[in-house]
C-alpha cells in the first residue's frame, strides 16, 4: 500500500494519523494510534507496511517488534523540513537514540539528514557502524568514562560536557601526547531550572537534577573553558524532560538559552550552536493531546529569532534532539495470547508471551498503552480484560482494563506505540530471550534484530572449574 502525504503533516502519534490514511483504509477510531501504513485487509487482519502481522509472527515468532519505516521517515522529514520552514538560520535535527539505538534505526534517521544524539560509548559505536558521519554525532552523559571520551574524540564527534569532572578529564586527555591533534569540540550542558508536567523520573530541566552545570556557576564555567586552548566550546545545550505536552516550557527554555549565549560572548567564547533538547510527547491513548511537530518547532524558532534580534545577536545553528516523537508511533509489538484467568466480579486476566522484559515502561513509569487483536480487527469490543505478562512478578501488567473483542489462545495481540524505550530498556529478566525486530516497507519485512536464543543467554556466563558438577 502506498500512502499519500499532504503538506499539513502533524505530530507522529498525534492527530495526523487519521488525516494521512487513504480514504479506503478501514481503521476505526480506537485503531488510530497505529503506524501510518496500517490497514485492515479483506481477511480482517491488520497489515503494517503492506505486511500481514499474523504472517510476520508465523515467520519471525513472538513477541515481535514491527517497525514501520514510512512512519519513522515521515516524522524525520517533518522535523527537518519544519525547521527549514520557520528558522532563518542553519538547523540540525538529532535523533535521541536512547529511545531505540540499533544499526537500522540509526541508518534510517541518518538517511533523512538527521544527526544522532548518543549517551554512551555503545550507542556511539553503533551509530558510527551505521554510517553516521562523526560531525553529526553528539555524546551526552553525566558520568562518561575516559574510554567513552576517547572514542568520541578519536572519531571526531562532539562531546556535550556535563560537569567539572568531565571538563578536567578532557583537559588532561588533550595534554597527553598523541591523544588529540586539534582542540576538542564540545558543548556545555546547563540546567535551566524550568519545570514541566511530566513523570518525576523523566524531568531533567529543574535545578534538582543530576544533569548539567548549575546556572549559578556560569561565570566560573565560561571563564575556565575560555582559558583552555585545547577545548573548542562551540555550543550550549539544555533539556527539560520527556513526554511533554506543553509548549511554554520549551519557549521559556529557548529564551533563557539566548541569554546564556549573550553571556558567553562576554568571555570570548564563540558559541555557534544552541541545542534546545527534545521531549515532545506523543499520543499513547485517545485522550493524549500533544502539540504537533510543526507547532512545537514553530514556537521554538520564533522565540530564538525574536530573542536574538532583541539582543542584536547573530542566529546560532539551532539543534534539537527528539526521540520518542520520532520513533514511538512507528513501532508496534505483536504478542501471542495464551492462558486466561477469570476472577468473578473482579477482573479477567489474559496473558501474553512477553511483558516487562520487552516493555518495562508500565511497571517502571505506570505507562498506559492501547492494544488491538490483529486477527479480529473489526470484531466488537465486548470484553474488558487486564493483559498480563508472563514474568514471575504480580506487577507484570502490560495494560489494565483493555477493551478487546473476545479472545482465544493463539490470537495475536498488538500493542501500539512501542518504538520508544521498549527494546532499548528490554532485559533478560527470568532469562527470557529478547525478541526479534523487523522493519516493514512496501510489503517487505527485513530482520533488524535477531531473536535471542538460550545459547545467547549463557554466552557471557563463566563457570569456575571447581563449581562444575558435571566433572
N, C-alpha and C positions, 0 to 999 in steps of 0.2 A: 504494500500500500504506500502511496506517495501522498504526503500531506502538503497542503499549501500553507504559506506563512504570510498573512497580511502584515502590513507595516506596524500595526498597533500591538506588537507583541508585549505581553505582560510578564510578570514575575513567574519563573518556573515554580510550579506548586501553588500559584495564585490563580486569579480568575482567568488568566489567558488560556488555560487548558480547554475550556468549553468553546472558546472563540476560535481556536486553531483547528479543531477537528472538522473534517469534511462533513457535509450535511447528512450524508447517508450512513454515518457511523452510529451504531446503536449503543450509545453509552448513556446510562441513566445518571441522575444527579448524585447518587451515592457512589458512583464509579468515576467521578471527575477528578479524583486525586491520582489517577493512573497516569503513566507517561503519555506523551502527546500522540504516539502512534497506536495507542491501544484501540482495539475494536473487538466486537463480538462477531464471530463467524457464523456460518449457517448451521453449524452443529451446536451452537450456544456455548462455544468455548472461547475464552479470552486469547487474543493474539496481541503480541507486542513486537514491534519491529518486523511485522509480517510473519512472525513465528508463533505457532500454536504452543501455548505454555505447557499443556499436558504432554505434548510430544517432547518438549525440551526436558521435562522431568524424566520421561522414559529414557531419553538419550544420555543425560548428564547426572541423573539422580537428584535427590532432595535431602536436606534443604538446598536451594539453588538461588544464588543472586543472579538476577537478569537485568543487565544494564542496557537501556535504550539509547543508542548512540545519537539518534536525532534529537532527543530531548536535551541531552547534555550539550550537543553542539549549539542548539538554539539558544540556550542560556548563556553560553560563552559569547556568542555573537551579539546577544542583546546587551551585555555589559560593555563589550568592546565598542560597538557602534554607538551606543548612547553616550559614552564619554566623548567620542569624536563629535557627536552632535551638539553637546552642551558645553564642552570645555574648549576654550580658545587656545590653550597651551597643549603641550605634549602630555600624554597619559599612558599608563600601562596597567592592565588588569593582571593580577596574580591569582592563581588558583591556590587556596589554602588547603594543601594536600593532606593535612592531618585528617580531613574528612574521609578521604579514601585515597591512599597512596599506593599505586601499583604501576607497573610499566605502561599498561594500556591506557589507563585514565590520564596519566601524565602526558602520554603521547598525543591523545585526543586534544587535551587542553592546549598543548604547545602548537599543534597544527592549526588551531584557531587564533594564534597570535598571543596567547596568554603566557605569562611567566609563571613560576611556581614558588610558592612560599613553603619552606620546609622547616621542621623543628627538631631535626636530629640528623646525625650522620647517615643513618639508614635511609631516611627519606631523601636526603641529598644524593646519596649514592644511587638510589632508584631513579630519581629524576635525571641524573646525568646519563644513566644507562638507557633511559627512554629517549635520549637525543635532545634534551632541553639544553639550550646554549647557556653557559655559565653567567652571561651578562643579564639573564632573566631569572636567576636563582637567588633567593634571599633566605639566609639561615637565621631563624629565630631560636629562642630558648633561654630560660632563666638560669641554667647551670650547664652550659656547654663544656664538654671535655676538651682538653688540649688536642686530642686526636680529631675531634669534630671541627675545631677551629682550623687546624692544619689542612684538612680536606677542603674546607671552603676556600682557604687562601690559595692553595695549590691549584684548585680548579678555576679560580678567578671569579668565584661567587661573592655576593655582598653579604656581610655579616651585620646583623641587627644587634648591636651591643645592648645588654640588658642591665648591667650593674658594674660597680667599681672593680670587683674581682676580675671580670672579663676584660675590662679596659687594660688593667695592669698586665694580665696574661698576654694580651695582644702586643703590647709594647715589648715584653720580654721575647716573644716569638720573633718579632721583627728585628730584634737586636742580635739574634742568633745567625751566624754566617750561613748563607745559602738557603735560609728558610723563606725569604721573600725578597724579590728584586725591586719591587715598587711599593709605594705606600698602600697599606691595607685599606680597601674600600669598605666603609661601614656607615651604618645609620645608627641613631640613638633612639632607643625606646623610652618614652616618657609616660608617666602615669597622669592622666588629665584630671582625675578627681571628679568624673562625671558618672552619675548613677543612671541605670536604666532598669526597666521592669523585665527581668528575665530570671532564670533559675540562679540561686545563690552560687552554685558551683561554676557557672559559666559567665559570671560578671567579672570583668578584668580591668575596667577603667577607673573604679573607685580607688581612693588612696590606700585602703587596707587590702592590698593585692601583692602577690609575690612577684609580679611582673613590673619591670621598668624603673627608671630613676624617678625619685620624688621631685615634683616640680620646684620645691623649695631649694633643691640642690642645683638648679640650672646654672647659676653663675659659676659655681665650682666645677661642674662638668664641662661647660663650654670653655672655661679657662684651661683646664687640663688638656682637653682634646686639641685646642688651638696651639698648644705648645709642643705637640708631638709630631715631628716631621714624618714619622713612619705611619701615621694614621691619616687617612683621607676621608674626613666626615662629609658625606655628600647628601645626607638626608635625615629627617626626623620621622619617627613612627609612633603611633598610638592606636590602641584598640580598646573598645569599651565593653565587649561582650558578644554573646551569640544568641540566635533566635529572637532578635529584637524586632518589634513591630512599630516602634515609634520612630519618627524622623527627627524630632527635635534634638535628642541627644547627639546624633551624628552631626547635625548642623552646629550645635554648640561646640563639639569637638573640632570641627573644621575651623571655626573662628578662633578657638584657643591656639590651634597649631600655627596659624598665621602670626599670632603674637609671639610664639616661640621662634618662628622664622625671623621675625624682625629683631628679636633679642640676640639671636645667634650672629647676625651681621655685625653687631657691636663688638664681637670678639674676633672678627676677621674670618669667620667660618663662611665658606661659600656653599650654603645649602641650596641644592638644586632640585631636591626631591622631597615631597611630602606624602607619607603613606597614612591614610585615614583608617586603615584596618578594614574589617568586614562586619559580619554579624547580622545581615538582613535575614529575617525569619522567613519560613515557608508555611504553607498550609499542610498540617498533618491531619486536621479534621475540618469538617464543613464550616465550623464556627470561626476558625482562624482567619484573620483578615490583615495580612501584612501589606505594606506598600508594594507596588510593582518595582521591578528593577529600574525602569525609566524614572519613576517618581523619586526613588532613592538617589540615583545618580544625579538627576537634575538638581535636587536640593543641595547636595554636596558641592556641585560645581558652582552654583550661584553664590553660595556663602564664601567659598575660596576666592572667587573672582572679585566679589564686592569688597572683601576684606583687603585683598592685595591692592586693589585700586585705591582704597581709602588710605592705606599706609604707603602708597607710592612704591610698591614692591613689584618686581617682575614676577610673572606667573611661574611657579615651580612646575616640574614634572609631577603630575598627580597620580598616585598609585592607590589601589585598594586591593583587598585580598579576600574576596568571598569564597566560601567553601560550601556550606550547606545549600545555599540558594542556587548553586551551580549543579550539584550532584544528587541531592536528596531525592527529588521527584523523578529523576531519570532511572531509578532502580526500584525493582520490586523483589521480594523474597518469596519463593514458592516452597511450600511445605506439603507433606503428605499427612492427611488426617488418620489417626489411629484410634485409640481407645476413647471412651467417654464414660462419665460418671454423673448420674442424676441424683441430686440430694433434694428430695421433695420440699417444695415451698422455700427453698434457699437458693440453689443455683445448679446449673448443669455445666460440667467441665468437659471440654472437647480438647484432646491432646494432639499435638503435632510432633514431628520428628526432629525438632530443633528447639530453640528458645534462647535462654540467656547467654549461651556461648556464641551464638551468631548475631544476637541483638541484645546487648546488655543495657540499653537505654531505659526500658521500662523499670527494671529493678534498681537502676542507678539513679535516674532522674525522674521516675514516675511518669515517663513519657507516654503519650497516648497515640495510638495508631488506628487505622481503619483497615478492614480486610474484605475480600470478596472470595467466592468459590469459583475457581477458574473454569470448571466443567459444568457449572449451573448458573451462568451469568444472568439469565432472565427469570430465574425461579424467584418466587415470592419470598420475602424476608419474614419468615414465620417463627424464628427461634431467637431467643436472647441467651447467649452462652458466654462462658469465660474460656478463652483459648489459653491452654496451659502448655508450657514447655515440658520436655522430658527429663529435665535435670532433677537431681535429688535436693531440691530446695522448694519449700512451700511458696516462696516469693517468686518462683519462676513462672510468671504470668505474662503472656505476650499482650493480650488485650482483655480487659474486663468488659462485660456486657456488650459483646459484639452482636450486631444484628445480622443474622445469616439465614439462608434457606436451610431446610432440614438436611443434615449432612450424614454421610456414611463413611466407614473406614475406606481409605483409598481415594477419597475426594482430594482435590488439590486446592489448598488454601493459599491465597496470595495476600501478603501484607504489603501495603503501599508506602512509598516514601522512605525506603530503607537504604538509600545510597550514601547517607552521611552518618559516620560513626557507628556503623554496623560491622562491616568487615574489619575496619581499622581498629575497632575495640574488641574484636572477637577473641575467644580464648579456647583452650582445650579443657575447660572445666569438665569434670567427670571423665576426662580422657576421651572426649568426643572429637573426632577429626573435624577440622574446619571445612566448610562447604566449598564447592566449586563456584566459579563465577563465569558467566558468558556475556559477551556483548552482541546485541542483535541489531541488524540493519538490513532492510530490503529483502527480508525473507531468509537471511543467512545468519547463523549463530556461530560465533567463534569463542573457543575457550580462552579466557584471560587469566584465570587462576584455577589450577587443577585441585581436585578434591584430595585432601589428605587421607592417608590410609593408616592402618595400625602400625606399620613399619615406621612411618613418619613420626608417630607419637613417641617411639623409643630411640630414635636415631641419635638424640643428644644425651641419652642416659648412659651412665657409666656404672658398671657393676664390679666393685673390687673383687679380686680373686677369692679373698677369704670369705666373701658373702655368697659365693656361687654354690648353691645347694645341689647343683647337678653333678658336681665332681664325684 
